[in-house]
Amino acid sequence: MGSTQGAEQLNALSRIGKDFTPQLAKKQQTALETQGTENAKWLM
């Protein structure tokens, strides 16, 4: 359940990020992926 919510958040924020500069979106996505990986470790 948590991983699905995280994926939805990442998709939504990724879409929002594309409205800003690509560099900012990339930084934001990288941070979210790192956070998602950490969350996945806890879920396992």
Residue pairs with C-beta under 8 A, 6 or more apart in sequence:
2 39
2 43
3 36
3 39
3 40
3 43
6 35
6 36
6 39
7 36
9 32
10 29
10 32
10 33
10 36
13 28
13 29
13 32
14 25
14 28
14 29
14 32
17 24
17 25
17 26
17 28
17 29
18 25
